[in-house]
Amino acid sequence: MSRYISKIKQLRIAVQRYVNVIILIVLFLAPAILPSTAFGRTYLHVQALSNAENLVEQGRALYEAEKFNDAVKVLQKAATTFENNGDKIGQAMTLSNLSLAYQQLGLTKEAENAINQSLNMLQSPIKNPEVFAQALDVQGRLLYLQGQTEKAVDIWQQAADIYVKINETSKLTRNRINSAQALQALGFFRQAENILGELKKSLVIEKNKSIQATGLRQLGDVLRLVGNLSESQQVLEQSLKINSNANSKQAMGETLVSLAKTARAQQNYQAALNYLQQAGNYSLTSGAIRIDLLLNQLNLLLETKQYADATNFIPQIQTELNKLPSSRMAVYARINLAQNLVKLRENTKQAPAWVDIAKILAEAEKIAHNLQDLRAESYAVGTLAWLYEQAGQLTDAFKLTEKALLLAQNINASDITYQWQWQMGRLLKAKGDTQAASGYYAQAVKVLQSLRSDLVAINSDVQFSFRESVEPVYREYVELLLQKQNTQANKDNLKEARLIIESLQLAELDNFFRSACLTAKVNIDVAVDKEDLTAAVVYPIILPDRLEVILKLPGQNNLRQYTTRVKKQEVESTIRQLREDIQEFKVGADKQTQYQKIYEWLLRQAQTDLENSKVETLVFVLDGELRNIPMAALYDGKQYLLEKYNIAASPSLQLFDIKRLRRGQLRALTAGLSEARFNYSKLNYVETELQQIKSELSSTVLLNKQFTSLAFQNQVQENTFPIVHLATHGQFSSNPDKTYILAYDRPIKVNELNQLLKTRDINQPDLIELLVLSACQTATGDDRAALGLAGVAVRAGARSTLASLWNLNDASTATLMSQFYKELTQPNISKAQALRRAQLQLLQQEQYAMPYYWAPYILVGNWL
């Protein structure tokens, strides 16, 4: 405290009677599934006081209590007082704080005016560097929330430069964390990781243990956000150790809560519960942190199906809720509790009645209304409407959803607007008004697409999950569009449905990468209407009660639709059983397998149309778990699909430029590991594979110790290789942190591929025509593991990627790859044709005739 007072005196001497209000952008993660901005709560701290000290202190207290509307009124008075006193610095700093309060209320115009006034007062020349930097931080935050991420990064960099000059470590830490989040949202993973790496180094040598521990905790939280879960755990454990040595119990409790969130993101639910139980042993003075702890425990108990314990936990949460003062946190905590109670009702008879849950939400609405917090009020009203929907009271649900939607639209809160538009669509559909329902679904999808970067930048343990609150919007809209009608409207609906499915594929990849960095490169129909008139595109869509297939035939404007009445559960169980059978050699010569059933579902009805159009290549834009099985092995009762068609897959036709292979002099960079590394077994046939490739085309080889990540990058950057072939262990997973390719020195994660494969020659874009991953596999037990394969294909930046769904570690791989390259060097042979011919050669050999050997190879992207 003496240091604090001393600093105030020094500042008073320096700026006489000027006030310096410090604005700290603090990452405070709200309870799981609670609505929040990417930056969470933001605090105002008073550093020095003057004649307006009472007003500034009141504003700070109201802001921290999340009474933002009241804070605005008080800070406006404070700014006027400073202006009347001719105190420009005090006025400027108060305006910065006022901008933050406006931001919390969603009043972006007012926030922009306030921060612009503040900056104009402080610059030309800069009267106080520290205050100016803090104002820049506030401006950066506003730009970020407005979707102007690149500008935000530039502004934060200006602030960071000032903090470095004046040696303000704690403010620099928070600034760098914000910048890293923004860069990650833009898709600049390497830059974001560089910032976090530098930040970690500076924190390790930080002498102030309190700043060090707090900074490491914040760093651990943001590492979780960008998907670096193992590093997040390590950093948080460092923070915990420092706090333990300092015997800082409050900080230890907060760090344990952060560790629990990371463990939960790792799906290590028991560890997460253990951390939360440990945190509960510390006397957490903050009611917000206590309720965060308790709500996370409740949510984990529900996820782990410990319903009796969850039920017993509720009274304690309600007691703590009643202690919370009126604030946005108090509103969101009640919403969180209500959502969890509905989950409890779905699984046990001991849960509270609908009316009791409704009372909790009504109280949340009342608090938000009294606070004049329109954002929180919209959430409370909309969630109450959702509760009525669950209870079957559709009329009440409809009225409340209309109210919530209007509140959200009045403050331009797009991230919640789409949720209530979606809810309106569901309610209208339930009433039988499908036309009006489609209109609301269309609006919701449009808003979601405009929100791409915002959604992926929000921490998954704060924001709802993609699979629960984003994906269903697309799927339910498609389900409406594909209702059978023999009209022109139906033809238009088919086109709209296909566009929505393509958009869903992009959204899934955005969510996978935690970045909206993917852009459509080509028109969706150019590939099959201009570049390849022998190719058809197949869109299977798994819906709850049926499987729909949309077919795009070459040169034909109208799409075809085929419907099979089969439950989603049957489709998914068939896929899983099939995958298991094929890997256990249960798919034998009789060919009477689940593959015939899937063929019937996907292609039997389209068979005549395909034959009449003289289709030679099938391109599948696969949905859900269908990505986990090879289409080549589908069986029509007489032949495998491979025996009739060239086959390729694509996460989206818009992502790949479909062009003929530019042969010239085909050269390859081949790299592989035959030795055991990092607990991975030897790959016995890698050397043979690379030697056989070298016999077919000119290649540079990196084997074992030569195949380091740096050596690999240097080769790519210093030479021209249209083909990159990696014969090494790797894994595809729905988690990018678990999607990697193994080099001799370390795993190369999916987010690094784009950087490693970039050439130094900026005049040769799209240099890599083909990336081959011959020994990778999809993660066991992960029903969306093949999403990682699509992610690798997109992130690598190559036109095409050839990979395997499972690792054979067998001579058959070397044989297939050798034949593939032999075919690829032939004139007028596409990649899909070359792969098919190589697979057929294996199929025709008795020892390799089973699909296990020839089926797992998937060509993703450009098939020509």
N, C-alpha and C positions, 0 to 999 in steps of 0.2 A: 504493500500500500504506500510506503514511503517513496518508493521509486516512482509510483504512479503520480503522487502529489508533486514530486520533484520535477517530473516531466511537464506537468501542467504549469509550474512556475516558470520553467525555461521557455515554454511556448508563449506565456504571457509577456515575458520580457522581450521575446523575439517579435511578436506581433501585437504587443501592447494589449489592448482590450479585445482583440479578435478572438472569435470562437473557432475551435477546430473540432468538428464532429467527424469522427472516423466511421467510415462505412465498411463493414466487413462482409464480404460475400462468403458465407459459411455453408459448406455442404452438410446439411442435416437431413438424414434420410428419414422420411415419414414411415409410419407403419406399413406393413405389407398390404398391397392392393389398394392403398389409399390414393386418391388423386393428388398430384403434386406436379410442380414444374420440374424441369431437369435439374434445377439448382436447389430445390427444396426451400427451406426457410432461410430468410436473410435477416441479419440482426443489425441494429443501429447501436453504436456505443458512443457515449459522450467522452471526449478526451479532455476538453477544457470548457469552462463555463464562463459566461459573462452576464450582462444584464438580462438576457433572455433565458437564463439557466432553467428557470421553472418550466417554461414552455418546451424547451428542447428536451428536458428530462421527462416531462409528461409524454411528449411524442415518442421518445425512445421506449418508455414503459408500455405505452399503448401498442406500439409496433411489435414489441416482443411478446405481448399478450395476444397478438394477432387480431387486434381491434383496429384494422387498417383504416376504416372510414373515419373513426375518431382521431386516429393519428394524423390523417390528412388535415383535418380541421385545425388541430393544434399546431402542426408544422407550418401551415399557411400563416397563422398568427405570428409564429416565431420569425418567419421570413420577412413579414411586414415590419416587425419590430426592428430587426437588423437593418432593413432598408431605411427606416425612419432615423436610425442612429448613424447612418452613413457607413455602416459596417459591411463592406462588400464581401469580405471573406466569410464572415458569419452567415450572410445571406446566401452566398453561393453554396456553402456546405449544407445549409438547411434545405436548399432547393434540391440538392443531390439526394438527401434523405427523403424529401417529398416525392421525388421521382420513383424511388423504391416502393414507397407506399402505394403510389398510383399503379405501379406495375403489378403489385399483389392484387389490386382490385380489377385488373384487366383494362384500365383506362390508359391505353397506349398513347393517345394524342396528348393528354395532360402530362403523362410521364415524359414524353419527348420534349414538350415545351419547357418543363422544369429543368431537365438535365442540360438542354441547350443554353438556357439562361445561365445556369451554373458555370458551364464551361466558358461562355463568353466573358463572364466576370473574372475568371481565374487566369486566362491566357493573355498573351500579347501585352507585356511580357508575363511569363508565369510568375505569379506572386508568391505561391507556396507550392513547391513540387509535390510534397506528400499529399496535400489536399487535392491538387490537380489530378494526380494519379488515381486517387480514390474516386473522383468524379468520372474519370475515364472507365474505371471498372464498372460503375453504374451504367454508363452509356453502352458499354460492351454487352452487359446483361440484357439491356433493353433491345439492342439490335439482334441478339441471339433469340430472344423470345419472339421477335417479329419475323424470324426466319432468315435474317440477313447474317448468316453464320460467318461468311468470309470477312465481312466488314467488322464483325465482333472480334474475330481473331486479330485483325490488324490493330484495332483499338486496344485490346488487351496487351498486345506486344508493346505498344507505346507506354502503357502503364508499367509493364514489367521492366522496361529499360530504366524508368525513373526509380522504381523500387531498388534496382540493383545499385544505382548511383548513390542512393541515400541509405543503403544497407538496411532495408526494412524486410527482414526475412519472413515474418509471419504473413504479411500482406502479399509478398511475392509468392509464397506457397499457395495461397488461395487463388491468386491470379493465374498461376501456371496450371492448377487443376482445372479451372474454368476453360482455359485455352485447350488443354488436352481433350476435354469433353467435346468441345466444338470441332476440333480437327478430326476427332474420331467420327463425329456425325457427318462430316464432309467426306469421309472415306480415306483420309490421310493417316493411315494407321502408323506408318513408320515415323512420321513427324510427331504424332501423339505419343508414341512409345518413347521417342527420343526425349521429349519434354518430361515425361514421367521418370525416365531413367536419370536425367540430370537432376530432377527434383529429389529423387531417392538419394543420390550421392550427396547433395547438399544437406539433406536432413540427417544423414548418417553422421556427419561431422558437426552438426549444430550443437552448440554448447548449452544453450538454454533447454533443459530437459522437458519443460512443459511444452514449449513450441515444438520440440522434436517429436514428442509423443503424439501431440494433437495433429501435427502435420502428417505423421505416418498413418494415423488412423484415417484421416481424410484421403490420403493417397491410397490406402487399402480399399476404401469405399469406391473410389473412382476406378481402380483396377478391376474391381468386381463388375462395375458398369461396362467397361470395354471388353470384358470377357476373359481377362487374365486371372482366372480364379486361383490357381496355385500360388501365383505371386502375391495376389491379394491376401491370401492366408498367411504367407511368410511375413509380409509387411505388418499386418495386424498383430501377429505374434510378437514382432519386435516392439511395437507400440505397447503391448500388454506388459512385456518384460520391463520396459522403462518405467511404466506407471507402477508396477509392482515394487521395483527398487525404490521408487520415491514414495511408496505407500499412499498413492493417490487413489483412494477407493472409488470416488465418483468417476474419475477417468477410466479406471479399470472396468467398472460396470458398463460404461458407454462402449468401450472397446470390445468387451465380451458380446454385446448386442451386435456389433458390426461383424465379429467373427461368426456369430450364429447366422447372419444373413449370407455370408460367403459360403458357409457349410450347406446352407439350404440351397443356394444356387448350384452347388456341387451335387445336389440330391443326397447329401449325407444328413438325413433328417435326425438321426439319433444324436450325432455330434452337435447339430444345431440346438436340439433340446437341451443337451448337457451344458452348452455355453449359456443359454438363457437361464437355466437353473442356477448356474454359478453367478450370473449377473444379478439374480434376485437376492443373493446373499449380501450384496452391498447396499448400503442405504442410499439409493439414488434420490437426490433431493429434488430433481426436476420431475414434476408430475407428467410432463410430456414424454420423458424418457421412460418413466415407469409404465405408462399406458402402452407405449411402443413395445416394451418388453413383454407385457402381458398379452397383447393382441397377437404378437408373433408366436408366443407359446400356444395360444389357442389355435391359431392357423396351422401350426405344425402338428398339434394333436389331431386335428381333423384330417390332415394329409396322411398321417400314419394310422388313421382309423382307430385311434384311442378315444372312442366316443364317450365312454363313461368318465374318463379323466377330464375330457373337454367340458362335459356337462357340469362337473364339480367345480370347474375353473370359473364359470360364468359369474357367480356372486362376487368374487374378488374383483373382477374387471368392472362390474357395475359400481362397486364401492369406490374404486379409483376414479371412474368416470364422473361420479357425483362430486368428487373433490376438485375436478378441473374447473378453472374459471372459464367464463365465456370466451371462446376464441375459435379460430378456424380449426385448430387442432381438435378442440372439443367436438366440433361438428364432424370432422372426418373420422375421429375415433368411434363415434356412434354409428356412422355409416359402415365402418369396418366391422364392428360388432354385429350389426344387423345382418350383413352379408354372411358372416360366419354362422349366425344362428339359423339362417335359411339352409345352409349346407348341413347343419346338424339335424334339422327337421327331416332332411332327405334320407337320413341314415339311422335315426333313433326316435323312439316315441317320447323320450324324456325332454325333448326340446320345448322351449316356450311356445305358446300359441301365437297364431298370426297377429292377433290384436296386441299382444305384448311387444312383439317386434315392431309393429306399426307405431306404438307409443314412443319407442326409442328414436325412430326416424322423425316422428312429429316433433320431438324435443330438439333434434338436430336442425330441423327446418326453422323452428322458433328462434334458436340461438343465432342462426345465420341471418335471419330476417332482422332481428334486433341489432345485429352488427352492421347491417346494410352491406353485407358481403354477398354480392350477387352470384359470384362463382360458387361459393360454398352452398348458397341457397339452391342454386340449380342442381347441384349434386344431391342435396338432401331430398328435394322434391322429386327428382327423377328416380332416385333409388326407392322412394316410397311408392312411386308409380310401378316400378319393377316388382316390388313386394305384392302389390295388388294383382299384377299380372300373374305372379306365381300362385296366388290364392284363387285365381279364376274370376276376380272382380274386374272385368275388362272395361266397363264404363268408367269407373273411378280411375283406373289405370290410364285410360285415354285422356281424360281431362287433366290429370296431373302431369302427364308426359308433355302435353301441349304447353302447359305453364313452364315446365323445366326447359323446354326447347326455346321458348321465347326469352327466358332469362339468359340462357347461354348465348343466343344470337345477339341480344342487346349489348353484350360486352365482347362480341367477336371471339368467343371462346370455342374455336373450331374443334379442339381436342375433346370437348364434351358435347358439342353440338351434334356430331355424327352419332354419338351413342343414343341420343334421344330420337334422332331421325330413324335410326335402326329400330329402336323400340316402337316408334309409331308404325313402322313397316310391319313388325311382328303382330301388333295389335290389330291392324287393319286386315292382315292376312287371316288372323283368327276369326275376324268378323265376316270373312268371305269377300272382301273388297280388294281383289288382287290387283286391279288397275291402280288404285290409290296407293296400295302397299308398294307396288313396283316403283312408283314415283319417289316415295321416301327412301327406299333402298338405293335408288339411283343417286339421290342427293347425298346419302351417307357415304357411298363409294367415292363420289366426286370429292367430298371433303377429305376422306382418308387419303386419296391420292395427292391432294394438296399438302397433306400433313406428313409426307413420307419421312423427311429428315427429323421432324419433331418427335414422331412416335418412336423411332429407333434410338433417339438420344435420351429417352427417359428410362431411368433405371428399372429393370424388370421386377425388382422386389418392391418398388413403389407403384409402378403402373401395372395395370391388368396384364395378363399374359396374352401373347399374340394368338394362341390357339383358342382362347376363351372369348376374346373381345375384338379381334380384328378378322381373323379367318372366317368365322361364321357369317359375317356381314356379306362377304363375297359369295359364299356357298349358298346361303339362303336366297340371295338375289338371283343367282343362276337357277336355282330350283324353281323359282317363280317364272323365270323367262322360258324355261324348257317345258312348261305345261303344254300338252299337245293342242294345237289349233291349226287347222288347214286354211290359213289365211296369209295374206301378205305380211300382216303384223308378225306372224310366227317366223317368217323368213328374216325379218328384221331382228326379231328376238334372238334367233340363232346367231346372227352376227354379233349382237351385243353380248350374248352369253360367252362366245369365244373370246371377245375382247376382255371380258371380266375375268375369265380363267387365266388369260395371259397376264393380266394385272395382278391376280392372286399369286402367280408364279414369281413375279417380280417382288411382290410384298414379302413372300416367304424368304427370298434371298436377301432382301433388305434386313429382315429380322435375323436371319442367320449371321450376316456380317455385322449387325448392329450399326448399319450405315446405309443411307440412301444414296449410294454412289453409282448405281447402275442406271444407264440411260438406254432407251430404245435406239438402235442403230439403223434399222431398216423397216420398211413397210411390211406388214405381216404377210402379205400375199405375193410379194415380189419373188420369193424363193421358188414357189411352185407354179407361178403363172408366167415367169420369164426365164429364170435361171435353170430350172429342171422340170420339163413338162412330162416327166415319167414318175414324179414323186407325188405322193399323197400324204396329208398330215392327219393324224388320228389323235383326237382329244378325248380320252376316257375321263368321266367325271363321276366320282363315287358320292352318291347322295344317300340319305338315311334309309329310303325305301326302294331305291332303284339305282341302276347303273346306266348312265347316259353316255352315248358316244356321238361326238360331232366329227364329221369327216369333211375335209377340204380336198376335193379332187382337182387335179391339174387343169388349168384353163377354164374352170367352171366357176361362175359367180355365186351360184346358190350352194349353200352348205347342206349336207345331209345329216339327219338325226336318227339315231337308233336307240330304242329304249328296252331295257331288260329289267323285269320286276324281280329284284333280288335284294335282300337286306344287306346293309352295310356290314353288319357283324359277320354274315356268311362270306362276303367278299374278302374281308380282312383275314378271317380264319383260314380260308382256302389258300390265300397268298402265303401265310406263315407256314402252313403245313407243306405246301409245295416247296418253299425254300428249304425247309428242313429235309424233306425227302430227297431233293436233288443233291444236297451236300452229303447225305448219308448213303448215296448210291441206291436209293430205293426206286429211282426212275429208271426202269430197265427197258429191255428190248420190246416188251409188249406195248409200251407207250400208252397204256391205259392209266393216265395220271390226271392230276388236278390241272395240268396244262391244257388238256382238252376242254375242261370245264371253262377255263378262263378264255380260251379261244372262242367258245360258243358265246360267251358274254360280250366279248370285245369286237369280234370280226365276222361271225357267221352271217349276220344280217347284211353286212357290207360286202360280202364276198362277190356277188354278181356285179355290183357297181365298180369294184376294183378291177375285175376282169374286163368289163366293158370299156373301161378307161385306159386299159393297157398299162396299168401301174407296175413299175419295177422296183420302186423304193418306198418303204413305209417309214415315215418320221413320226415318232410318238412323243407327244407332250404329255407325260405321264402324271398321274395324280396320286398323292398320298403314298400308300404302301406298295402300289404297283411299281414304283421306282426301284424296289428292292429285288425284283425278279427280272430275268432276261426275257425279252419278247421273242428272241430267236428260237426259244424252245417251245413256244405255243404249238399245239398239235391239233390238226383238223380231222384226225381219224385215219389219215393216210400219210401225211407229210408234216414235218416240222415247218414252221413259218420260214425258217432260214432257207429251206430248200425251194421256196417260192419267191422270196423277196430279199433285196438288200434292206438292211435295217439300221436305223439311227435313232437317237433320242435327243431331245432339246428341252431345257427348262423353259425356254421361250424363244419363238422364232424371231422376235424383235432384237435379241441380244447378239446374234451372230450374223456377220456379213457372209451370205451364201455365195461363194464364187468358186470357179474351177481351180483346181490345184495348180499353182504356178511352179511347174517342175524345174525348168532350167537344169542346173546341176544340183540335184538333191544332196544335201550334206546333213549329217546328224551329229549332235553331241550326245553321246551315250554315257551313262554313269550308273554304277550299281554297287551293291554290297553283297559279297558272297560270305563274308565272315560274320560271326555272331557279334551283335552290338546292342548295348542297352537292354539286356534281357530278351532280345529277339534272337531267334534261332538262325542257324546258317541257311543261306539260300543256295542250294547245291548246284543249281543249273544256271546261275547268273553269268558266270564266265563264258559258258557255252553260248548262251543267248547273245551276249555282246559280240562274241567272235563271229557268230553266224550273221549278225546284222552287218558287221564290218565287211563280210564277204559279198554282201549285196549292194552296199552303197558306201561312199566315202564317209568316214566317221572319226571323231576324236573321242577317245575312251578315258574315263575317269573311274578307276576301280579301287574299292576299299579305301586305303589311306589317302589316295589321290582325290577321293570324292568328299571334300569338305565343302561347307556352304560357301566359303569365300572363294575357293578354287572354282567352284561351279559358277558363281556369279561372274568372276573374272572372264571365264571362257565365253559366257553369253555376251558380255559387254564388249569383248575385244574381237569377236568373230561373228560371222553370219551363219547361223544354223536354222534353216527352215524347219528342222525336226529336232526335238529334244526327247530323248528316250531314257526313262529312269527305271531301272530294274532293282528296286529296293523295297523294304518294308514300308508300309504306310497304312493309314486308317482314315476312312471316311465316317464322319459322325454328324448328327444333327447339332452338335456343339462345336463351334469353330475352334475352341481351345483344345479339343480332342481330335481335330482333323489336321493331319500332318503327313509329311514325307520324311523318311529317315536318311540323313546324311551321315558320314562317318563320325563327325564331331558333335552333331546334335540333331534333334528333330527340326524340320523346317515347317512352321505352321502355315495354314492356308493364307492368312493375311499377309504373309511375307512374299508369297510367290510372285505377285505382280512386280514387286521391286527387284527381286532376284532375276527375273526373266527379262527385265528391260535392257535394251541395247543402248549404247552410248551414242549411236548414230541416229539423230532425231529425224534424218531424212528417210529412214526406212521404217515406217509405221507398220504395225501388224506383221512383224518380221517372222514370228514363229507360226508356221502353218499347222503344225501337229505336235502335241504333247502326248507322250505315251507313258503310262504308269502301269507296268506289267505285273507288279507283285503286291499291289495294295488290296485292301479288303474293307467291306463295310463293318461297322462295329456291331458286335453280337448283342442282341437284346434291345437294339435301338430301332424302333419302327420307322424312324425317319432318317436313318443313317445315310441313305442314298442322296439326301439333300446335300450332304457334304461333298459327294462326287460332283454334283451340279455346281456347288460352290467353288470347288477346285477348278472346274472347267471355265467358269466365268472369271475368277480371280486371276488365273494364270495369264489371261489376255491372249491365248492362242486361239486360232480360228477353230481348231478341232482338238478334242481330247479323247484318247483311247485309254480306257481303264478297265480293271476287272472288279467284279462285285465280290469275289473271294479269291484268296491266294492259294494257288495250287502247289507251289514249290515242287514242280514236276517237270520232266523233260518235255511234256506236251506244250508248255509255254514257249520254250525255245523253238520248238518245231513250228508252232503257229506264227510266232513273230518273224521268223526267217521267211516263211512263205508269204506273210503279209507284205514285207518290204519287197520281195521278189515281184509280187503282183503290182505293188504301188509304182514301181519303176516302169511298168508297161504304159505305152501311150493310150490316152483316152479312157483310163481306168480311174474311177472315183475311189475315194477312201472307203466308202461303204461297200463298193464292189470288191475291193482288195480284201477287206476284212471278211466278207462273206465267203470268198473263194478259199481263204486260209482256214476258216472254220469248217467249210465243207470237206477240205482235205483231211482234217482230223476226224470228222464224223464218219468218213469212209474207211478209216482204219479201225480194225476190230477192237484194239486195246483202248482206243479213245472214242468209241462210238457213243458212250453215255454223255448226256448233256453236261454232267459235272465238268468235263474236260473242255468242251468247245463253247459252251453257252455263256460263261460269265463275262465275256468281253463286250463292252458297251462303247459305242462311238457317240460322243456328245458334241453337238454344235454343227459345224459345216460338214455335210456328208459328201460334198463333191470333191 
